[in-house]
Amino acid sequence: MDQKERIIEIEIKLTEALRLSEELSDIVAQQANRLDVAERRIQLLMERAAQDEANSASGISINDTPPPHW
């Protein structure tokens, strides 16, 4: 294998590595977005649970009342 062929092979490998790096970067960005959404949802659920707990401690229980047709 002469030097020109080696350079071409290295360039091909470099191009493939750059493409893979870009794909992985896109995947990391998507996962970061999904994680942000999940964290916001968890925070909302925690706030809702805290509010429900505060309401039940004060004697107000919204979730335990039967529907009006009962």
PyMOL Python script that loads the backbone (N, CA, C, O; Angstrom):
from pymol import cmd

cmd.read_pdbstr("""\
ATOM      1  N   MET A   1       0.857  -1.164   0.000  1.00  0.00           N
ATOM      2  CA  MET A   1       0.000   0.000   0.000  1.00  0.00           C
ATOM      3  C   MET A   1       0.907   1.232   0.000  1.00  0.00           C
ATOM      4  O   MET A   1       1.765   1.397   0.867  1.00  0.00           O
ATOM      5  N   ASP A   2       0.692   2.074  -0.983  1.00  0.00           N
ATOM      6  CA  ASP A   2       1.542   3.261  -1.042  1.00  0.00           C
ATOM      7  C   ASP A   2       0.941   4.398  -0.200  1.00  0.00           C
ATOM      8  O   ASP A   2      -0.150   4.283   0.358  1.00  0.00           O
ATOM      9  N   GLN A   3       1.686   5.471  -0.135  1.00  0.00           N
ATOM     10  CA  GLN A   3       1.307   6.579   0.744  1.00  0.00           C
ATOM     11  C   GLN A   3      -0.020   7.211   0.320  1.00  0.00           C
ATOM     12  O   GLN A   3      -0.816   7.591   1.179  1.00  0.00           O
ATOM     13  N   LYS A   4      -0.274   7.331  -0.976  1.00  0.00           N
ATOM     14  CA  LYS A   4      -1.515   7.942  -1.461  1.00  0.00           C
ATOM     15  C   LYS A   4      -2.720   7.111  -1.030  1.00  0.00           C
ATOM     16  O   LYS A   4      -3.732   7.669  -0.607  1.00  0.00           O
ATOM     17  N   GLU A   5      -2.626   5.793  -1.131  1.00  0.00           N
ATOM     18  CA  GLU A   5      -3.725   4.915  -0.717  1.00  0.00           C
ATOM     19  C   GLU A   5      -3.963   5.007   0.786  1.00  0.00           C
ATOM     20  O   GLU A   5      -5.109   4.993   1.235  1.00  0.00           O
ATOM     21  N   ARG A   6      -2.907   5.098   1.550  1.00  0.00           N
ATOM     22  CA  ARG A   6      -3.033   5.233   3.003  1.00  0.00           C
ATOM     23  C   ARG A   6      -3.724   6.542   3.367  1.00  0.00           C
ATOM     24  O   ARG A   6      -4.562   6.578   4.267  1.00  0.00           O
ATOM     25  N   ILE A   7      -3.369   7.618   2.664  1.00  0.00           N
ATOM     26  CA  ILE A   7      -4.000   8.916   2.933  1.00  0.00           C
ATOM     27  C   ILE A   7      -5.484   8.853   2.598  1.00  0.00           C
ATOM     28  O   ILE A   7      -6.312   9.368   3.349  1.00  0.00           O
ATOM     29  N   ILE A   8      -5.823   8.228   1.480  1.00  0.00           N
ATOM     30  CA  ILE A   8      -7.231   8.096   1.091  1.00  0.00           C
ATOM     31  C   ILE A   8      -7.988   7.275   2.131  1.00  0.00           C
ATOM     32  O   ILE A   8      -9.105   7.631   2.507  1.00  0.00           O
ATOM     33  N   GLU A   9      -7.396   6.192   2.593  1.00  0.00           N
ATOM     34  CA  GLU A   9      -8.034   5.353   3.609  1.00  0.00           C
ATOM     35  C   GLU A   9      -8.243   6.137   4.908  1.00  0.00           C
ATOM     36  O   GLU A   9      -9.291   6.025   5.543  1.00  0.00           O
ATOM     37  N   ILE A  10      -7.255   6.919   5.293  1.00  0.00           N
ATOM     38  CA  ILE A  10      -7.373   7.727   6.509  1.00  0.00           C
ATOM     39  C   ILE A  10      -8.451   8.786   6.342  1.00  0.00           C
ATOM     40  O   ILE A  10      -9.213   9.042   7.275  1.00  0.00           O
ATOM     41  N   GLU A  11      -8.528   9.404   5.170  1.00  0.00           N
ATOM     42  CA  GLU A  11      -9.565  10.407   4.917  1.00  0.00           C
ATOM     43  C   GLU A  11     -10.957   9.783   4.985  1.00  0.00           C
ATOM     44  O   GLU A  11     -11.887  10.393   5.513  1.00  0.00           O
ATOM     45  N   ILE A  12     -11.101   8.578   4.457  1.00  0.00           N
ATOM     46  CA  ILE A  12     -12.398   7.888   4.504  1.00  0.00           C
ATOM     47  C   ILE A  12     -12.780   7.607   5.959  1.00  0.00           C
ATOM     48  O   ILE A  12     -13.918   7.845   6.363  1.00  0.00           O
ATOM     49  N   LYS A  13     -11.834   7.104   6.734  1.00  0.00           N
ATOM     50  CA  LYS A  13     -12.107   6.820   8.137  1.00  0.00           C
ATOM     51  C   LYS A  13     -12.432   8.090   8.910  1.00  0.00           C
ATOM     52  O   LYS A  13     -13.309   8.086   9.774  1.00  0.00           O
ATOM     53  N   LEU A  14     -11.728   9.182   8.603  1.00  0.00           N
ATOM     54  CA  LEU A  14     -11.999  10.447   9.265  1.00  0.00           C
ATOM     55  C   LEU A  14     -13.403  10.939   8.924  1.00  0.00           C
ATOM     56  O   LEU A  14     -14.122  11.416   9.802  1.00  0.00           O
ATOM     57  N   THR A  15     -13.794  10.828   7.671  1.00  0.00           N
ATOM     58  CA  THR A  15     -15.131  11.242   7.253  1.00  0.00           C
ATOM     59  C   THR A  15     -16.195  10.428   7.977  1.00  0.00           C
ATOM     60  O   THR A  15     -17.196  10.981   8.432  1.00  0.00           O
ATOM     61  N   GLU A  16     -15.987   9.128   8.086  1.00  0.00           N
ATOM     62  CA  GLU A  16     -16.936   8.273   8.792  1.00  0.00           C
ATOM     63  C   GLU A  16     -16.996   8.639  10.271  1.00  0.00           C
ATOM     64  O   GLU A  16     -18.077   8.652  10.861  1.00  0.00           O
ATOM     65  N   ALA A  17     -15.855   8.932  10.872  1.00  0.00           N
ATOM     66  CA  ALA A  17     -15.812   9.306  12.286  1.00  0.00           C
ATOM     67  C   ALA A  17     -16.539  10.631  12.519  1.00  0.00           C
ATOM     68  O   ALA A  17     -17.253  10.781  13.511  1.00  0.00           O
ATOM     69  N   LEU A  18     -16.362  11.588  11.613  1.00  0.00           N
ATOM     70  CA  LEU A  18     -17.051  12.874  11.734  1.00  0.00           C
ATOM     71  C   LEU A  18     -18.563  12.702  11.599  1.00  0.00           C
ATOM     72  O   LEU A  18     -19.330  13.322  12.335  1.00  0.00           O
ATOM     73  N   ARG A  19     -18.987  11.861  10.657  1.00  0.00           N
ATOM     74  CA  ARG A  19     -20.419  11.603  10.477  1.00  0.00           C
ATOM     75  C   ARG A  19     -21.003  10.961  11.728  1.00  0.00           C
ATOM     76  O   ARG A  19     -22.072  11.357  12.192  1.00  0.00           O
ATOM     77  N   LEU A  20     -20.310   9.980  12.268  1.00  0.00           N
ATOM     78  CA  LEU A  20     -20.762   9.310  13.481  1.00  0.00           C
ATOM     79  C   LEU A  20     -20.814  10.292  14.655  1.00  0.00           C
ATOM     80  O   LEU A  20     -21.748  10.254  15.457  1.00  0.00           O
ATOM     81  N   SER A  21     -19.833  11.151  14.753  1.00  0.00           N
ATOM     82  CA  SER A  21     -19.803  12.158  15.815  1.00  0.00           C
ATOM     83  C   SER A  21     -21.010  13.086  15.719  1.00  0.00           C
ATOM     84  O   SER A  21     -21.618  13.411  16.739  1.00  0.00           O
ATOM     85  N   GLU A  22     -21.364  13.514  14.516  1.00  0.00           N
ATOM     86  CA  GLU A  22     -22.531  14.379  14.323  1.00  0.00           C
ATOM     87  C   GLU A  22     -23.821  13.651  14.684  1.00  0.00           C
ATOM     88  O   GLU A  22     -24.709  14.235  15.305  1.00  0.00           O
ATOM     89  N   GLU A  23     -23.931  12.385  14.301  1.00  0.00           N
ATOM     90  CA  GLU A  23     -25.118  11.598  14.641  1.00  0.00           C
ATOM     91  C   GLU A  23     -25.250  11.454  16.154  1.00  0.00           C
ATOM     92  O   GLU A  23     -26.338  11.611  16.709  1.00  0.00           O
ATOM     93  N   LEU A  24     -24.137  11.156  16.810  1.00  0.00           N
ATOM     94  CA  LEU A  24     -24.174  11.014  18.264  1.00  0.00           C
ATOM     95  C   LEU A  24     -24.499  12.333  18.951  1.00  0.00           C
ATOM     96  O   LEU A  24     -25.192  12.352  19.968  1.00  0.00           O
ATOM     97  N   SER A  25     -24.009  13.418  18.409  1.00  0.00           N
ATOM     98  CA  SER A  25     -24.318  14.730  18.963  1.00  0.00           C
ATOM     99  C   SER A  25     -25.818  15.009  18.863  1.00  0.00           C
ATOM    100  O   SER A  25     -26.415  15.532  19.804  1.00  0.00           O
ATOM    101  N   ASP A  26     -26.425  14.665  17.733  1.00  0.00           N
ATOM    102  CA  ASP A  26     -27.870  14.837  17.560  1.00  0.00           C
ATOM    103  C   ASP A  26     -28.643  13.986  18.566  1.00  0.00           C
ATOM    104  O   ASP A  26     -29.631  14.443  19.140  1.00  0.00           O
ATOM    105  N   ILE A  27     -28.195  12.758  18.776  1.00  0.00           N
ATOM    106  CA  ILE A  27     -28.858  11.870  19.723  1.00  0.00           C
ATOM    107  C   ILE A  27     -28.755  12.428  21.137  1.00  0.00           C
ATOM    108  O   ILE A  27     -29.729  12.395  21.889  1.00  0.00           O
ATOM    109  N   VAL A  28     -27.591  12.934  21.502  1.00  0.00           N
ATOM    110  CA  VAL A  28     -27.401  13.512  22.836  1.00  0.00           C
ATOM    111  C   VAL A  28     -28.323  14.721  23.011  1.00  0.00           C
ATOM    112  O   VAL A  28     -28.922  14.889  24.073  1.00  0.00           O
ATOM    113  N   ALA A  29     -28.441  15.552  21.992  1.00  0.00           N
ATOM    114  CA  ALA A  29     -29.316  16.730  22.076  1.00  0.00           C
ATOM    115  C   ALA A  29     -30.774  16.301  22.239  1.00  0.00           C
ATOM    116  O   ALA A  29     -31.504  16.900  23.029  1.00  0.00           O
ATOM    117  N   GLN A  30     -31.207  15.283  21.509  1.00  0.00           N
ATOM    118  CA  GLN A  30     -32.584  14.783  21.642  1.00  0.00           C
ATOM    119  C   GLN A  30     -32.827  14.235  23.041  1.00  0.00           C
ATOM    120  O   GLN A  30     -33.869  14.498  23.640  1.00  0.00           O
ATOM    121  N   GLN A  31     -31.884  13.485  23.556  1.00  0.00           N
ATOM    122  CA  GLN A  31     -32.029  12.917  24.899  1.00  0.00           C
ATOM    123  C   GLN A  31     -32.053  14.023  25.956  1.00  0.00           C
ATOM    124  O   GLN A  31     -32.781  13.920  26.943  1.00  0.00           O
ATOM    125  N   ALA A  32     -31.272  15.065  25.757  1.00  0.00           N
ATOM    126  CA  ALA A  32     -31.280  16.191  26.696  1.00  0.00           C
ATOM    127  C   ALA A  32     -32.642  16.854  26.710  1.00  0.00           C
ATOM    128  O   ALA A  32     -33.153  17.211  27.772  1.00  0.00           O
ATOM    129  N   ASN A  33     -33.235  17.021  25.537  1.00  0.00           N
ATOM    130  CA  ASN A  33     -34.577  17.612  25.460  1.00  0.00           C
ATOM    131  C   ASN A  33     -35.601  16.731  26.159  1.00  0.00           C
ATOM    132  O   ASN A  33     -36.448  17.227  26.902  1.00  0.00           O
ATOM    133  N   ARG A  34     -35.524  15.425  25.923  1.00  0.00           N
ATOM    134  CA  ARG A  34     -36.458  14.507  26.565  1.00  0.00           C
ATOM    135  C   ARG A  34     -36.281  14.513  28.083  1.00  0.00           C
ATOM    136  O   ARG A  34     -37.257  14.427  28.827  1.00  0.00           O
ATOM    137  N   LEU A  35     -35.051  14.613  28.529  1.00  0.00           N
ATOM    138  CA  LEU A  35     -34.780  14.672  29.961  1.00  0.00           C
ATOM    139  C   LEU A  35     -35.350  15.952  30.573  1.00  0.00           C
ATOM    140  O   LEU A  35     -35.912  15.918  31.667  1.00  0.00           O
ATOM    141  N   ASP A  36     -35.210  17.072  29.877  1.00  0.00           N
ATOM    142  CA  ASP A  36     -35.773  18.334  30.359  1.00  0.00           C
ATOM    143  C   ASP A  36     -37.289  18.222  30.520  1.00  0.00           C
ATOM    144  O   ASP A  36     -37.847  18.660  31.527  1.00  0.00           O
ATOM    145  N   VAL A  37     -37.943  17.639  29.531  1.00  0.00           N
ATOM    146  CA  VAL A  37     -39.403  17.466  29.595  1.00  0.00           C
ATOM    147  C   VAL A  37     -39.766  16.566  30.776  1.00  0.00           C
ATOM    148  O   VAL A  37     -40.686  16.880  31.531  1.00  0.00           O
ATOM    149  N   ALA A  38     -39.063  15.470  30.940  1.00  0.00           N
ATOM    150  CA  ALA A  38     -39.341  14.550  32.040  1.00  0.00           C
ATOM    151  C   ALA A  38     -39.140  15.235  33.386  1.00  0.00           C
ATOM    152  O   ALA A  38     -39.943  15.044  34.300  1.00  0.00           O
ATOM    153  N   GLU A  39     -38.093  16.021  33.519  1.00  0.00           N
ATOM    154  CA  GLU A  39     -37.843  16.730  34.774  1.00  0.00           C
ATOM    155  C   GLU A  39     -38.958  17.731  35.075  1.00  0.00           C
ATOM    156  O   GLU A  39     -39.381  17.856  36.225  1.00  0.00           O
ATOM    157  N   ARG A  40     -39.436  18.443  34.057  1.00  0.00           N
ATOM    158  CA  ARG A  40     -40.544  19.384  34.268  1.00  0.00           C
ATOM    159  C   ARG A  40     -41.802  18.639  34.703  1.00  0.00           C
ATOM    160  O   ARG A  40     -42.513  19.094  35.599  1.00  0.00           O
ATOM    161  N   ARG A  41     -42.080  17.494  34.074  1.00  0.00           N
ATOM    162  CA  ARG A  41     -43.262  16.713  34.444  1.00  0.00           C
ATOM    163  C   ARG A  41     -43.149  16.198  35.881  1.00  0.00           C
ATOM    164  O   ARG A  41     -44.121  16.233  36.636  1.00  0.00           O
ATOM    165  N   ILE A  42     -41.983  15.731  36.245  1.00  0.00           N
ATOM    166  CA  ILE A  42     -41.773  15.248  37.616  1.00  0.00           C
ATOM    167  C   ILE A  42     -41.981  16.384  38.605  1.00  0.00           C
ATOM    168  O   ILE A  42     -42.613  16.201  39.646  1.00  0.00           O
ATOM    169  N   GLN A  43     -41.453  17.548  38.283  1.00  0.00           N
ATOM    170  CA  GLN A  43     -41.626  18.702  39.176  1.00  0.00           C
ATOM    171  C   GLN A  43     -43.098  19.047  39.335  1.00  0.00           C
ATOM    172  O   GLN A  43     -43.548  19.317  40.449  1.00  0.00           O
ATOM    173  N   LEU A  44     -43.860  19.044  38.242  1.00  0.00           N
ATOM    174  CA  LEU A  44     -45.292  19.323  38.323  1.00  0.00           C
ATOM    175  C   LEU A  44     -46.015  18.271  39.163  1.00  0.00           C
ATOM    176  O   LEU A  44     -46.889  18.604  39.962  1.00  0.00           O
ATOM    177  N   LEU A  45     -45.649  17.007  38.980  1.00  0.00           N
ATOM    178  CA  LEU A  45     -46.267  15.943  39.764  1.00  0.00           C
ATOM    179  C   LEU A  45     -45.939  16.086  41.253  1.00  0.00           C
ATOM    180  O   LEU A  45     -46.796  15.859  42.108  1.00  0.00           O
ATOM    181  N   MET A  46     -44.708  16.458  41.551  1.00  0.00           N
ATOM    182  CA  MET A  46     -44.326  16.650  42.947  1.00  0.00           C
ATOM    183  C   MET A  46     -45.095  17.822  43.560  1.00  0.00           C
ATOM    184  O   MET A  46     -45.533  17.745  44.708  1.00  0.00           O
ATOM    185  N   GLU A  47     -45.259  18.899  42.799  1.00  0.00           N
ATOM    186  CA  GLU A  47     -46.022  20.044  43.297  1.00  0.00           C
ATOM    187  C   GLU A  47     -47.481  19.664  43.513  1.00  0.00           C
ATOM    188  O   GLU A  47     -48.096  20.063  44.502  1.00  0.00           O
ATOM    189  N   ARG A  48     -48.034  18.887  42.576  1.00  0.00           N
ATOM    190  CA  ARG A  48     -49.421  18.448  42.704  1.00  0.00           C
ATOM    191  C   ARG A  48     -49.584  17.540  43.929  1.00  0.00           C
ATOM    192  O   ARG A  48     -50.555  17.675  44.673  1.00  0.00           O
ATOM    193  N   ALA A  49     -48.647  16.624  44.138  1.00  0.00           N
ATOM    194  CA  ALA A  49     -48.705  15.731  45.291  1.00  0.00           C
ATOM    195  C   ALA A  49     -48.591  16.524  46.591  1.00  0.00           C
ATOM    196  O   ALA A  49     -49.292  16.232  47.560  1.00  0.00           O
ATOM    197  N   ALA A  50     -47.718  17.518  46.614  1.00  0.00           N
ATOM    198  CA  ALA A  50     -47.577  18.354  47.804  1.00  0.00           C
ATOM    199  C   ALA A  50     -48.861  19.133  48.066  1.00  0.00           C
ATOM    200  O   ALA A  50     -49.270  19.285  49.217  1.00  0.00           O
ATOM    201  N   GLN A  51     -49.485  19.619  47.029  1.00  0.00           N
ATOM    202  CA  GLN A  51     -50.743  20.358  47.181  1.00  0.00           C
ATOM    203  C   GLN A  51     -51.850  19.435  47.674  1.00  0.00           C
ATOM    204  O   GLN A  51     -52.632  19.817  48.544  1.00  0.00           O
ATOM    205  N   ASP A  52     -51.923  18.227  47.128  1.00  0.00           N
ATOM    206  CA  ASP A  52     -52.918  17.253  47.586  1.00  0.00           C
ATOM    207  C   ASP A  52     -52.703  16.916  49.056  1.00  0.00           C
ATOM    208  O   ASP A  52     -53.660  16.800  49.823  1.00  0.00           O
ATOM    209  N   GLU A  53     -51.439  16.760  49.441  1.00  0.00           N
ATOM    210  CA  GLU A  53     -51.125  16.451  50.834  1.00  0.00           C
ATOM    211  C   GLU A  53     -51.517  17.608  51.738  1.00  0.00           C
ATOM    212  O   GLU A  53     -52.054  17.393  52.825  1.00  0.00           O
ATOM    213  N   ALA A  54     -51.255  18.825  51.303  1.00  0.00           N
ATOM    214  CA  ALA A  54     -51.625  19.994  52.095  1.00  0.00           C
ATOM    215  C   ALA A  54     -53.141  20.090  52.210  1.00  0.00           C
ATOM    216  O   ALA A  54     -53.662  20.424  53.275  1.00  0.00           O
ATOM    217  N   ASN A  55     -53.849  19.801  51.131  1.00  0.00           N
ATOM    218  CA  ASN A  55     -55.307  19.852  51.160  1.00  0.00           C
ATOM    219  C   ASN A  55     -55.877  18.785  52.086  1.00  0.00           C
ATOM    220  O   ASN A  55     -56.832  19.049  52.817  1.00  0.00           O
ATOM    221  N   SER A  56     -55.309  17.595  52.067  1.00  0.00           N
ATOM    222  CA  SER A  56     -55.822  16.531  52.926  1.00  0.00           C
ATOM    223  C   SER A  56     -55.501  16.811  54.390  1.00  0.00           C
ATOM    224  O   SER A  56     -56.259  16.406  55.271  1.00  0.00           O
ATOM    225  N   ALA A  57     -54.406  17.486  54.663  1.00  0.00           N
ATOM    226  CA  ALA A  57     -54.060  17.839  56.039  1.00  0.00           C
ATOM    227  C   ALA A  57     -55.007  18.899  56.585  1.00  0.00           C
ATOM    228  O   ALA A  57     -55.251  18.951  57.791  1.00  0.00           O
ATOM    229  N   SER A  58     -55.540  19.742  55.708  1.00  0.00           N
ATOM    230  CA  SER A  58     -56.448  20.794  56.149  1.00  0.00           C
ATOM    231  C   SER A  58     -57.897  20.316  56.171  1.00  0.00           C
ATOM    232  O   SER A  58     -58.800  21.083  56.506  1.00  0.00           O
ATOM    233  N   GLY A  59     -58.115  19.075  55.820  1.00  0.00           N
ATOM    234  CA  GLY A  59     -59.469  18.533  55.853  1.00  0.00           C
ATOM    235  C   GLY A  59     -60.193  18.622  54.527  1.00  0.00           C
ATOM    236  O   GLY A  59     -61.301  18.103  54.396  1.00  0.00           O
ATOM    237  N   ILE A  60     -59.602  19.256  53.556  1.00  0.00           N
ATOM    238  CA  ILE A  60     -60.201  19.347  52.229  1.00  0.00           C
ATOM    239  C   ILE A  60     -59.734  18.159  51.419  1.00  0.00           C
ATOM    240  O   ILE A  60     -58.536  17.980  51.198  1.00  0.00           O
ATOM    241  N   SER A  61     -60.660  17.362  50.985  1.00  0.00           N
ATOM    242  CA  SER A  61     -60.296  16.182  50.216  1.00  0.00           C
ATOM    243  C   SER A  61     -61.097  16.169  48.930  1.00  0.00           C
ATOM    244  O   SER A  61     -62.248  15.733  48.907  1.00  0.00           O
ATOM    245  N   ILE A  62     -60.496  16.636  47.883  1.00  0.00           N
ATOM    246  CA  ILE A  62     -61.171  16.742  46.592  1.00  0.00           C
ATOM    247  C   ILE A  62     -61.320  15.375  45.946  1.00  0.00           C
ATOM    248  O   ILE A  62     -62.363  15.085  45.359  1.00  0.00           O
ATOM    249  N   ASN A  63     -60.319  14.546  46.040  1.00  0.00           N
ATOM    250  CA  ASN A  63     -60.314  13.268  45.326  1.00  0.00           C
ATOM    251  C   ASN A  63     -61.177  12.205  45.983  1.00  0.00           C
ATOM    252  O   ASN A  63     -61.486  11.203  45.339  1.00  0.00           O
ATOM    253  N   ASP A  64     -61.581  12.377  47.245  1.00  0.00           N
ATOM    254  CA  ASP A  64     -62.342  11.351  47.937  1.00  0.00           C
ATOM    255  C   ASP A  64     -63.848  11.536  47.842  1.00  0.00           C
ATOM    256  O   ASP A  64     -64.595  10.692  48.338  1.00  0.00           O
ATOM    257  N   THR A  65     -64.314  12.602  47.227  1.00  0.00           N
ATOM    258  CA  THR A  65     -65.749  12.810  47.142  1.00  0.00           C
ATOM    259  C   THR A  65     -66.324  11.962  46.012  1.00  0.00           C
ATOM    260  O   THR A  65     -65.766  11.924  44.915  1.00  0.00           O
ATOM    261  N   PRO A  66     -67.446  11.277  46.278  1.00  0.00           N
ATOM    262  CA  PRO A  66     -68.055  10.455  45.234  1.00  0.00           C
ATOM    263  C   PRO A  66     -68.700  11.332  44.172  1.00  0.00           C
ATOM    264  O   PRO A  66     -69.026  12.487  44.446  1.00  0.00           O
ATOM    265  N   PRO A  67     -68.887  10.819  42.991  1.00  0.00           N
ATOM    266  CA  PRO A  67     -69.551  11.594  41.939  1.00  0.00           C
ATOM    267  C   PRO A  67     -70.984  11.927  42.357  1.00  0.00           C
ATOM    268  O   PRO A  67     -71.549  11.232  43.202  1.00  0.00           O
ATOM    269  N   PRO A  68     -71.582  12.970  41.786  1.00  0.00           N
ATOM    270  CA  PRO A  68     -72.916  13.414  42.210  1.00  0.00           C
ATOM    271  C   PRO A  68     -74.021  12.371  41.970  1.00  0.00           C
ATOM    272  O   PRO A  68     -75.052  12.425  42.641  1.00  0.00           O
ATOM    273  N   HIS A  69     -73.844  11.445  41.054  1.00  0.00           N
ATOM    274  CA  HIS A  69     -74.889  10.471  40.772  1.00  0.00           C
ATOM    275  C   HIS A  69     -74.925   9.322  41.762  1.00  0.00           C
ATOM    276  O   HIS A  69     -75.766   8.435  41.621  1.00  0.00           O
ATOM    277  N   TRP A  70     -74.047   9.299  42.760  1.00  0.00           N
ATOM    278  CA  TRP A  70     -74.030   8.221  43.758  1.00  0.00           C
ATOM    279  C   TRP A  70     -74.917   8.542  44.873  1.00  0.00           C
ATOM    280  O   TRP A  70     -75.037   7.755  45.813  1.00  0.00           O
TER     281      TRP A  70
END
""", "prot")
cmd.dss("prot")
cmd.show_as("cartoon", "prot")
cmd.util.cbc("prot")
cmd.orient("prot")
